[in-house]
């Protein structure tokens, strides 16, 4: 079974490329021109969203370097302990909606410190997979289509993030305890 999965993982990209090329030939599409046009549109989109990306990366840097993350952890720790959320995973829970790479670094530290099979390690991995980088995603997608006001998007996304944190704790306690 492992050999079959290894073969599939090696062959999937060449197979997909072949399918795309054959489909384009059947539909009589000039594949090269379509590729160049798509690359041109992608480059224009990247230029259009660049100010939003710079702003979000600057805000992330300020948030982490100012010590605001540590202040949030101190404030939230007593409250989250009442709900069974270990304080060790609070940095991940706070950083996840802000920065994917920052939260990945926190996850690496948690797994390195507590181990991948510990409750903290499993909970951190579950939290990482249960949430999205809200601010980055909003900056990229809203910037790409030119949305200036998200109205209810941010509150709804933050509520879903909080629900994901508590659901992760509940599922990990249920499955791993």
C-alpha positions in Angstrom: 0.0 0.0 0.0 2.8 2.4 0.9 4.5 1.7 -2.5 1.3 2.5 -4.3 0.9 5.8 -2.4 4.5 6.7 -3.1 4.0 6.0 -6.8 0.8 8.1 -6.9 2.5 11.0 -5.1 5.3 11.0 -7.6 3.1 10.7 -10.7 0.2 13.0 -9.8 1.8 16.2 -11.1 2.9 14.8 -14.5 -0.5 13.2 -14.9 -2.4 16.4 -14.1 -0.2 18.4 -16.5 -0.8 15.8 -19.2 -4.6 15.9 -18.6 -4.6 19.7 -18.9 -2.6 19.6 -22.1 -4.7 16.9 -23.7 -7.9 18.7 -22.7 -6.6 21.9 -24.2 -5.7 20.1 -27.5 -9.2 18.5 -27.6 -10.9 21.9 -27.1 -8.5 23.5 -29.6 -7.2 26.0 -27.1 -3.9 27.8 -27.7 -2.4 26.5 -24.4 0.7 28.7 -24.5 -1.3 32.0 -25.1 -3.8 31.0 -22.3 -0.9 30.3 -19.9 0.8 33.7 -20.7 -2.6 35.5 -20.4 -3.2 33.8 -17.0 0.3 34.7 -15.8 -0.2 38.3 -16.9 -3.5 38.5 -14.9 -1.8 36.9 -11.9 1.0 39.4 -12.0 -1.4 42.3 -12.2 -3.3 40.9 -9.2 -0.1 40.5 -7.3 0.7 44.2 -7.9 -2.8 45.2 -7.0 -2.7 43.4 -3.6 0.9 44.4 -2.7 -0.1 47.4 -0.5 -2.5 45.2 1.5 0.2 42.6 2.0 2.8 45.2 3.1 0.3 46.7 5.6 -0.6 43.3 7.1 3.0 42.2 7.4 3.9 45.6 9.1 1.0 45.2 11.5 2.1 41.6 12.4 5.6 42.8 13.1 4.4 45.6 15.3 2.0 43.3 17.2 4.8 40.7 17.9 7.6 43.1 18.6 5.6 45.5 20.8 4.8 42.9 23.4 1.1 43.0 22.8 1.0 39.3 22.3 2.3 38.7 25.8 -0.2 41.2 27.2 -3.1 39.4 25.5 -1.9 36.1 26.9 -1.8 37.5 30.5 -5.2 38.9 30.1 -6.8 35.9 28.5 -5.1 33.1 30.5 -7.4 33.2 33.6 -10.5 33.3 31.4 -9.4 30.5 29.1 -8.4 28.3 32.0 -12.0 28.3 33.2 -12.9 26.8 29.8 -10.1 24.2 29.9 -7.8 25.9 27.3 -4.2 25.3 28.4 -2.3 28.6 28.6 0.6 27.0 26.7 -1.5 27.1 23.5 -2.7 30.7 23.9 0.1 32.2 21.8 -0.9 30.0 19.0 -4.6 30.8 19.4 -3.9 34.5 19.3 -1.3 34.4 16.5 -3.2 32.0 14.2 -5.7 34.6 12.8 -2.9 37.1 12.3 0.1 35.2 10.8 0.4 31.8 9.3 4.2 31.8 9.5 4.2 33.2 13.0 1.7 30.6 14.2 3.7 27.9 12.4 6.8 29.0 14.4 4.8 28.8 17.7 3.5 25.4 16.7 7.1 24.2 16.1 8.1 25.4 19.5 5.1 23.8 21.2 5.7 20.4 19.5 9.5 20.7 20.2 8.9 21.5 23.9 6.0 19.2 24.7 6.3 16.5 22.0 4.0 15.6 19.2 2.1 12.9 21.2 1.5 15.1 24.2 -1.9 16.7 24.8 -0.4 20.2 24.2 1.2 19.0 20.9 -2.0 17.3 19.6 -4.1 20.3 20.7 -1.8 22.8 19.0 -1.8 20.7 15.8 -5.5 20.5 15.8 -5.9 24.3 16.4 -3.5 25.0 13.6 -5.6 22.9 11.2 -8.9 24.2 12.5 -8.3 27.9 11.9 -7.4 30.3 9.1 -5.1 33.4 9.0 -8.1 35.7 9.0 -6.3 39.1 8.5 -4.0 37.9 5.8 -6.8 36.2 3.9 -9.0 39.2 4.1 -6.1 41.5 3.0 -5.4 39.3 0.0 -8.9 38.5 -1.2 -10.5 41.9 -0.4 -7.5 43.6 -2.0 -7.7 41.4 -5.1 -11.3 42.3 -5.8 -11.2 45.9 -4.4 -13.5 45.5 -1.3 -12.9 48.5 1.0 -15.3 47.5 3.8 -15.8 44.0 5.1 -18.7 44.9 7.3 -19.5 41.6 9.0 -16.6 39.6 7.7 -14.1 40.2 10.5 -16.5 39.7 13.4 -17.9 36.5 11.9 -14.4 35.2 11.1 -13.2 36.0 14.7 -16.3 34.2 16.1 -15.5 31.2 14.0 -11.9 31.3 15.2 -13.0 31.3 18.8 -15.3 28.4 18.1 -12.5 26.5 16.4 -10.3 27.0 19.5 -12.9 25.6 21.9 -13.9 22.8 19.5 -10.2 21.8 19.2 -10.0 21.6 23.0 -13.2 19.6 23.3 -12.3 17.2 20.5 -8.8 16.7 21.8 -10.0 16.1 25.3 -12.6 13.6 24.0 -10.3 11.7 21.6 -7.0 11.8 23.5 -8.1 11.7 27.2 
